[in-house]
Amino acid sequence: LSTNQTTLNGHFQIEGDTVGRTEQDIDPVIRFYHRCDDDLKKIGYRTFAISYPKEYVTIGRVPRKPFDIGKLNLQIIYPRENRDMKFFD
C-alpha cells in the first residue's frame, strides 16, 4: 500500500490507506529491503518481512492506532530472510 526509505539515521515512518479495500483482504506486513552489513559484491538486497496485528489496520484514509516497530538490528539474519534480485544499486 506504500513505500518509503529511511532517513540518514535509520528512522522511518510509513502510512498507507485502505481506500477500495476491505479489512478482510489486507495482510498487515512490513517488508524490508536493505544492504546493511552485506558483502558489496553480492547482487540484490537482503529482504525480510514482519507481520503485525490487524488491530492496527484502519479502514479509510486516517490511521487511528500507530504501530511502533521499535528498533531493528539489520546485522542479524532474520527468519525467512532472502535475497531479492529485482533491485540493484
C-alpha positions as CSV (number, residue, x, y, z in Angstrom):
1,L,0.0,0.0,0.0
2,S,3.0,2.3,0.5
3,T,6.8,2.5,0.2
4,N,9.4,4.7,2.0
5,Q,13.1,5.0,2.7
6,T,14.8,5.6,6.0
7,T,16.4,8.9,7.0
8,L,20.2,9.1,7.3
9,N,20.0,7.9,10.9
10,G,17.7,5.0,10.1
11,H,14.3,6.3,11.1
12,F,11.2,5.8,9.0
13,Q,7.5,6.4,9.1
14,I,5.1,4.8,6.7
15,E,1.4,5.2,6.1
16,G,-0.9,3.5,3.6
17,D,-4.6,3.8,3.1
18,T,-7.3,1.2,2.5
19,V,-9.4,3.1,0.1
20,G,-11.0,0.5,-2.2
21,R,-10.2,-2.4,0.1
22,T,-11.9,-4.2,3.0
23,E,-10.2,-5.3,6.2
24,Q,-10.5,-9.0,5.1
25,D,-8.2,-8.6,2.1
26,I,-5.4,-6.8,3.9
27,D,-2.4,-8.8,5.0
28,P,-0.7,-6.4,7.5
29,V,3.0,-6.9,6.8
30,I,6.0,-4.6,6.5
31,R,8.7,-5.7,4.1
32,F,12.3,-4.6,4.4
33,Y,14.9,-4.4,1.7
34,H,18.4,-3.5,2.8
35,R,22.2,-3.8,2.2
36,C,23.2,-3.4,5.9
37,D,26.3,-5.5,6.9
38,D,26.2,-7.1,3.4
39,D,29.0,-8.1,1.1
40,L,29.1,-5.3,-1.6
41,K,30.0,-7.9,-4.2
42,K,26.6,-9.6,-3.8
43,I,23.8,-8.6,-6.2
44,G,20.4,-7.6,-4.9
45,Y,19.1,-6.7,-1.5
46,R,18.6,-8.7,1.7
47,T,14.9,-8.8,2.4
48,F,12.5,-10.0,5.2
49,A,9.0,-9.3,6.4
50,I,7.4,-8.6,9.7
51,S,3.7,-9.2,10.2
52,Y,1.8,-7.0,12.6
53,P,-1.7,-7.4,14.2
54,K,-4.8,-6.5,12.2
55,E,-5.9,-4.2,15.0
56,Y,-3.5,-1.6,13.6
57,V,-5.3,-1.6,10.2
58,T,-7.9,1.2,9.9
59,I,-10.4,1.2,7.1
60,G,-10.2,4.6,5.4
61,R,-7.5,7.2,4.9
62,V,-6.7,8.3,8.5
63,P,-4.8,5.9,10.8
64,R,-6.3,5.6,14.3
65,K,-3.6,3.5,16.1
66,P,0.1,3.7,15.1
67,F,2.2,0.6,15.3
68,D,5.7,1.2,16.8
69,I,8.0,-1.4,15.4
70,G,10.8,-0.3,17.8
71,K,14.5,-0.8,16.9
72,L,15.7,-3.4,14.4
73,N,19.2,-4.8,14.2
74,L,19.8,-5.3,10.5
75,Q,23.1,-7.0,11.0
76,I,21.4,-10.3,12.1
77,I,19.8,-12.7,9.6
78,Y,16.0,-12.7,10.2
79,P,13.9,-15.8,9.9
80,R,12.9,-16.5,6.3
81,E,15.3,-13.7,5.1
82,N,16.0,-13.9,1.4
83,R,17.9,-12.0,-1.3
84,D,15.8,-10.0,-3.8
85,M,17.4,-9.7,-7.2
86,K,14.8,-7.2,-8.6
87,F,16.6,-4.2,-7.1
88,F,20.2,-3.3,-7.9
89,D,22.5,-0.4,-6.9
